[in-house]
Amino acid sequence: MKNITRYREKNLNEILDLFIEVFEKEPWNDNWPSKEKAKNYLLDIINTPGFKGYLKFRENELIGVLFGNIVQWWQGDEFFIKEFFIKKSVQGKGIGSEMLNFLEDSLAQNNVETIILLTENNAPAVKFYEHKEFKMSSHTIFLYKNI
Ligand SMILES: CC(C)(COP(=O)(O)OP(=O)(O)OC[C@H]1O[C@@H](n2cnc3c(N)ncnc32)[C@H](O)[C@@H]1OP(=O)(O)O)[C@@H](O)C(=O)NCCC(=O)NCCS
């Protein structure tokens, strides 16, 4: 796999800019109150035990990010994808597939057999994951309460 590297702190600001750029668009319309808040959100992911991060570059430009962490579990360890985003102008060109394949190869070497993630059920990404043989869990629901 060409130009995929592990997360490096020196790229944090580029990652932050790409994260805001991708998710402020439809259908997410994220609206972070400040760059600092978004940076702290990413730092929380990076500082999670078991964190693994992958960056994809084209020439010297960052065009893809995949962040998550290994979760210890009684049925075997799992990898929880927390954030996965490709620069808008190069989405749909196989880069997400390339990064996911890279992740799967790397996880297989660490005896991780399952990848899990949460996403909005009407997001275009669902089609991507189904294409990649992810299945929707029929026995899990996501609950929330505004307080
Ligand atoms: C979702 C995402 C990571 C996929 O990466 P990508 O580089 O765009 O996807 P690929 O080009 O590798 O597509 C792989 C396959 O999924 C399909 N696919 C990708 N996006 C799709 C979409 N929006 N609708 C339908 N199919 C889609 C492609 O047709 C392709 O099929 P093929 O292998 O038969 O050609 C990327 O589009 C993205 O960053 N989207 C915005 C952020 C996002 O939704 N992140 C995930 C949140 S959890």
The ligand as an SDF file (V2000), in Angstrom:
LIG
                    3D

 48 50  0  0  0  0  0  0  0  0999 V2000
  -16.9770    6.6270    3.3610 C   0  0  0  0  0  0  0  0  0  0  0  0
  -15.5880    6.8560    2.7690 C   0  0  0  0  0  0  0  0  0  0  0  0
  -14.5300    6.7030    3.8730 C   0  0  0  0  0  0  0  0  0  0  0  0
  -15.3420    5.8070    1.6580 C   0  0  0  0  0  0  0  0  0  0  0  0
  -14.0850    6.0350    1.0640 O   0  0  0  0  0  0  0  0  0  0  0  0
  -13.9870    6.2200   -0.5330 P   0  0  0  0  0  0  0  0  0  0  0  0
  -12.5620    6.3730   -0.8840 O   0  0  0  0  0  0  0  0  0  0  0  0
  -14.8760    7.3400   -0.9190 O   0  0  0  0  0  0  0  0  0  0  0  0
  -14.5950    4.8420   -1.0280 O   0  0  0  0  0  0  0  0  0  0  0  0
  -14.0810    3.9030   -2.2570 P   0  0  0  0  0  0  0  0  0  0  0  0
  -13.8180    4.7650   -3.4290 O   0  0  0  0  0  0  0  0  0  0  0  0
  -12.9540    3.0640   -1.7640 O   0  0  0  0  0  0  0  0  0  0  0  0
  -15.3830    3.0120   -2.4970 O   0  0  0  0  0  0  0  0  0  0  0  0
  -15.4020    1.6470   -2.3160 C   0  0  0  0  0  0  0  0  0  0  0  0
  -16.6900    1.0890   -2.7850 C   0  0  0  0  0  0  0  0  0  0  0  0
  -17.7690    1.5930   -1.9870 O   0  0  0  0  0  0  0  0  0  0  0  0
  -18.7140    2.2190   -2.8470 C   0  0  0  0  0  0  0  0  0  0  0  0
  -19.1190    3.4980   -2.2570 N   0  0  0  0  0  0  0  0  0  0  0  0
  -18.3150    4.4240   -1.7040 C   0  0  0  0  0  0  0  0  0  0  0  0
  -19.0330    5.4930   -1.3050 N   0  0  0  0  0  0  0  0  0  0  0  0
  -20.3050    5.2200   -1.6610 C   0  0  0  0  0  0  0  0  0  0  0  0
  -21.5300    5.9310   -1.5720 C   0  0  0  0  0  0  0  0  0  0  0  0
  -21.5580    7.1640   -1.0460 N   0  0  0  0  0  0  0  0  0  0  0  0
  -22.6410    5.3480   -2.0360 N   0  0  0  0  0  0  0  0  0  0  0  0
  -22.5970    4.1190   -2.6100 C   0  0  0  0  0  0  0  0  0  0  0  0
  -21.4900    3.3880   -2.7430 N   0  0  0  0  0  0  0  0  0  0  0  0
  -20.3460    3.9440   -2.2620 C   0  0  0  0  0  0  0  0  0  0  0  0
  -18.0150    2.5210   -4.1430 C   0  0  0  0  0  0  0  0  0  0  0  0
  -18.9290    2.4340   -5.2210 O   0  0  0  0  0  0  0  0  0  0  0  0
  -16.9610    1.4810   -4.2340 C   0  0  0  0  0  0  0  0  0  0  0  0
  -17.4150    0.3440   -4.8980 O   0  0  0  0  0  0  0  0  0  0  0  0
  -16.4200   -0.4690   -5.8930 P   0  0  0  0  0  0  0  0  0  0  0  0
  -15.3260   -1.0140   -4.9950 O   0  0  0  0  0  0  0  0  0  0  0  0
  -17.2980   -1.5220   -6.4720 O   0  0  0  0  0  0  0  0  0  0  0  0
  -15.9290    0.5380   -6.8580 O   0  0  0  0  0  0  0  0  0  0  0  0
  -15.4520    8.2810    2.1400 C   0  0  0  0  0  0  0  0  0  0  0  0
  -16.3660    8.3940    1.0610 O   0  0  0  0  0  0  0  0  0  0  0  0
  -15.6620    9.4190    3.1160 C   0  0  0  0  0  0  0  0  0  0  0  0
  -14.7130    9.9000    3.7120 O   0  0  0  0  0  0  0  0  0  0  0  0
  -16.9050    9.8880    3.2360 N   0  0  0  0  0  0  0  0  0  0  0  0
  -17.1750   11.0380    4.1090 C   0  0  0  0  0  0  0  0  0  0  0  0
  -16.9370   10.7540    5.5580 C   0  0  0  0  0  0  0  0  0  0  0  0
  -17.6260    9.4870    6.0280 C   0  0  0  0  0  0  0  0  0  0  0  0
  -18.7720    9.2210    5.7340 O   0  0  0  0  0  0  0  0  0  0  0  0
  -16.9080    8.7210    6.8450 N   0  0  0  0  0  0  0  0  0  0  0  0
  -17.4300    7.5160    7.4290 C   0  0  0  0  0  0  0  0  0  0  0  0
  -18.1770    7.8310    8.6540 C   0  0  0  0  0  0  0  0  0  0  0  0
  -18.1470    6.4640    9.7660 S   0  0  0  0  0  0  0  0  0  0  0  0
  1  2  1  0
  2  3  1  0
  2  4  1  0
  2 36  1  0
  4  5  1  0
  5  6  1  0
  6  7  2  0
  6  8  1  0
  6  9  1  0
  9 10  1  0
 10 11  2  0
 10 12  1  0
 10 13  1  0
 13 14  1  0
 14 15  1  0
 15 16  1  0
 15 30  1  0
 16 17  1  0
 17 18  1  0
 17 28  1  0
 18 19  1  0
 18 27  1  0
 19 20  2  0
 20 21  1  0
 21 22  1  0
 21 27  2  0
 22 23  1  0
 22 24  2  0
 24 25  1  0
 25 26  2  0
 26 27  1  0
 28 29  1  0
 28 30  1  0
 30 31  1  0
 31 32  1  0
 32 33  2  0
 32 34  1  0
 32 35  1  0
 36 37  1  0
 36 38  1  0
 38 39  2  0
 38 40  1  0
 40 41  1  0
 41 42  1  0
 42 43  1  0
 43 44  2  0
 43 45  1  0
 45 46  1  0
 46 47  1  0
 47 48  1  0
M  END
$$$$
